[in-house]
């Protein structure tokens, strides 16, 4: 019992580190001068969710539309989160750029 509890705690910590690392990497990439590096992680998570949707198998005579839709919705949660981080960082960068332009015009 102690082994299972310890293993689950270690797995949760590793999962948390993985999530925080992904978010920090997205923030780092979104702040780059070019807009393309910040879109790498959202595109990768989108492709992964599409791969998960391709694994939904038809059982019997009908196609499982509910399972496919559920897989796409749940699989794209990381994509939406990463895109929100990207948009927030780019918006902040755009506002800073506009302020710099206004300061240059004022001089």
C-alpha positions in Angstrom: 0.0 0.0 0.0 2.8 2.4 0.9 4.5 1.7 -2.5 1.3 2.6 -4.4 0.8 5.8 -2.5 4.4 6.9 -3.0 4.3 6.0 -6.7 1.1 8.0 -7.2 2.6 11.0 -5.4 5.7 10.9 -7.6 3.6 10.6 -10.7 1.5 13.6 -9.7 4.6 15.7 -9.1 6.1 14.7 -12.4 2.8 15.5 -14.2 2.7 18.9 -12.4 6.3 19.7 -13.4 5.5 18.7 -17.0 2.4 21.0 -17.1 4.2 23.9 -15.5 7.2 23.4 -17.8 4.9 23.4 -20.8 3.2 26.6 -19.7 6.6 28.3 -19.1 7.9 27.2 -22.4 4.8 28.6 -24.2 5.3 31.9 -22.4 9.0 31.9 -23.4 8.2 31.1 -27.1 5.3 33.5 -27.3 7.5 36.4 -26.2 9.9 35.9 -29.1 10.1 38.6 -31.8 8.6 36.3 -34.4 5.1 35.0 -33.9 5.8 31.5 -35.2 7.7 29.9 -32.3 4.8 30.6 -30.0 2.5 28.6 -32.2 4.6 25.4 -32.1 3.1 23.9 -28.9 -0.6 24.7 -29.7 -0.1 23.1 -33.2 1.5 20.0 -31.6 -1.3 19.6 -29.1 -3.9 20.1 -31.9 -2.2 17.3 -33.9 -2.1 15.1 -30.9 -5.8 15.6 -30.3 -6.5 14.7 -33.9 -4.4 11.6 -33.6 -6.5 10.7 -30.5 -9.7 11.2 -32.5 -8.4 8.9 -35.2 -8.1 6.2 -32.6 -11.9 6.2 -31.9 -13.0 3.0 -33.4 -16.5 2.1 -34.7 -18.1 -0.7 -32.7 -21.0 -2.4 -34.3 -23.0 -0.9 -37.1 -23.0 2.8 -36.1 -20.2 5.3 -35.8 -19.6 6.6 -32.2 -20.1 10.3 -32.8 -20.4 11.0 -29.1 -17.0 9.4 -28.4 -15.4 11.3 -31.3 -16.8 14.6 -30.2 -15.8 14.0 -26.6 -12.3 13.0 -27.6 -12.0 16.2 -29.7 -13.3 18.4 -26.9 -11.2 17.0 -24.1 -8.1 16.6 -26.4 -8.2 20.2 -27.4 -8.3 21.7 -23.8 -4.5 22.0 -23.8 -4.6 23.6 -27.2 -7.1 26.2 -26.0 -5.1 26.9 -22.9 -1.8 27.3 -24.9 -3.5 29.6 -27.4 -4.9 31.8 -24.6 -1.4 32.1 -23.2 -0.1 32.9 -26.7 -2.7 35.6 -27.3 -2.2 37.2 -23.9 1.6 37.4 -24.4 1.3 38.7 -27.9 -1.3 41.3 -26.9 1.0 42.5 -24.1 3.9 42.7 -26.6 1.7 44.6 -29.1 0.7 47.2 -26.5 4.3 47.7 -25.4 5.3 48.2 -29.1 2.5 50.8 -29.6 3.6 52.7 -26.4 7.2 52.7 -27.7 6.0 54.1 -31.1 4.0 56.8 -29.3 7.0 57.8 -27.2 9.1 58.0 -30.3 6.4 60.2 -32.0 6.3 62.5 -28.9 10.0 63.2 -29.2 
